[in-house]
Amino acid sequence: MQRRSFLKKASAGIAAGAVATPAIAQSNPTIQWRMAASWPKSLDTLYGAAEHIAKRVGEVTDGKFQIRTFAAGEIVPALQVLDAVQAGTIEMGHTAAYYYYGKDPTFAIGTSIGFGGNTRQNYAWWFNGGGAESMAPLFKEYGCVALAAGSTGCQMGGWFRKEIKTVADLKGLKFRIGGMAGLILAKLGAVPQMIGGPDIYPALEKGTIDGAEWVGPYDDEKLGFNKVASYYYYPGWWEGGPISTMLVNEKKWNELPKAYQAALQAACNEVCTITTAQYDAVNPPALRRLVASGTKLRPFPKEVMEACEAAAYELYDELMSKSEHWKRVYPAWKKFRDEQFLWFRVAEVTYESYLFSSKVGSKKK
């Protein structure tokens, strides 16, 4: 009797579970969102990161949270993603926060500012150094939630028609540059131009601009900049480790089931690793191809680097009285950056300085 009673109760439990499981599954609705990216489809790195996020969210939610990805210009221009997310025209956008420094210079810190940290240091600040929390009030003012969603690693300094030998060569130079670094170059006489990725090549080809920076060898080769400019400079001191940003309309974010929020957060975290790894893999062979095809690779002269760094800190000090968000975020960011530099000098730089200059390993086959 006890055995029959147990089996009866167990069967009832299984039946209840069979009914409950679909009910739980049905509690998460089917949602369709649109994501606008600031990148052209031709870039399987940056635009590919946006696609990866959408694909992964769909997989994790068993197809219930569907995100359609649109390239720059398909819904909104490359530099208007924040405005579209804020207005609710789209639910989310994959972009670079520094594109919107004209609204508030502090947006630039969310991506990268001149002479800041590398990718690992910027991730450390965003995820573990209070970065995300300190930036949140600014994004909230614009009706957005911001998630870190990738990094290119240290970028190149860009393409120029003429050599940059001295600071004087920057005077009057019409240069396409992203983010607040244009304000730094303007202090040295350059004329910065903010142009979205898809529009850089025609501007460079027509001579509307004298030079342009984008990302690095792989992406720059795809966009064909080597066909219209000969000199390729490094490093991109304004983007030592820029963070791409996923902007989500705050109202829409709050309406998402917690499981969907977690899925989106996890997908964005995933591309933080994937994108950086991809760039590290594809840039070396791309740089070899560019040099083999006639590109003239040049480092920025020390004089130019030092002048740019001095102008950068002059600007940062000026912004303390111009933006309450900058005054709130920058000092803590700078303190964290300095601590990171101290640590990296101990182990990372010592290791790399030896290894990159060593002839021992190069002799081994």
HELIX and SHEET records of a PDB file:
HELIX    1   1 GLN A    2  GLN A   26  1                                  25    
HELIX    2   2 LEU A   46  VAL A   60  1                                  15    
HELIX    3   3 ALA A   78  GLN A   80  5                                   3    
HELIX    4   4 VAL A   81  ALA A   87  1                                   7    
HELIX    5   5 ALA A   97  TYR A  100  5                                   4    
HELIX    6   6 PRO A  105  GLY A  110  5                                   6    
HELIX    7   7 THR A  119  TYR A  123  1                                   5    
HELIX    8   8 ALA A  124  ASN A  128  3                                   5    
HELIX    9   9 GLY A  131  GLU A  141  1                                  11    
HELIX   10  10 VAL A  167  LEU A  170  5                                   4    
HELIX   11  11 ALA A  181  ALA A  186  1                                   6    
HELIX   12  12 GLY A  197  ASP A  199  5                                   3    
HELIX   13  13 ILE A  200  LYS A  206  1                                   7    
HELIX   14  14 PRO A  217  LEU A  223  1                                   7    
HELIX   15  15 PHE A  225  LYS A  227  5                                   3    
HELIX   16  16 GLU A  250  GLU A  255  1                                   6    
HELIX   17  17 LYS A  258  ALA A  292  1                                  35    
HELIX   18  18 LYS A  302  LEU A  319  1                                  18    
HELIX   19  19 GLU A  324  VAL A  346  1                                  23    
HELIX   20  20 GLU A  348  SER A  357  1                                  10    
HELIX   21  21 VAL A  360  LYS A  363  1                                   4    
SHEET    1   A 5 PHE A  65  PHE A  70  0                                        
SHEET    2   A 5 ILE A  31  ALA A  37  1                                        
SHEET    3   A 5 MET A  92  THR A  95  1                                        
SHEET    4   A 5 ILE A 243  ASN A 249 -1                                        
SHEET    5   A 5 CYS A 144  SER A 151 -1                                        
SHEET    1   B 6 VAL A 191  GLN A 193  0                                        
SHEET    2   B 6 LYS A 174  ARG A 176  1                                        
SHEET    3   B 6 GLY A 211  ALA A 212  1                                        
SHEET    4   B 6 GLY A 158  PHE A 160 -1                                        
SHEET    5   B 6 TYR A 231  TYR A 234 -1                                        
SHEET    6   B 6 LYS A 296  PRO A 299  1                                        
END                                                                             
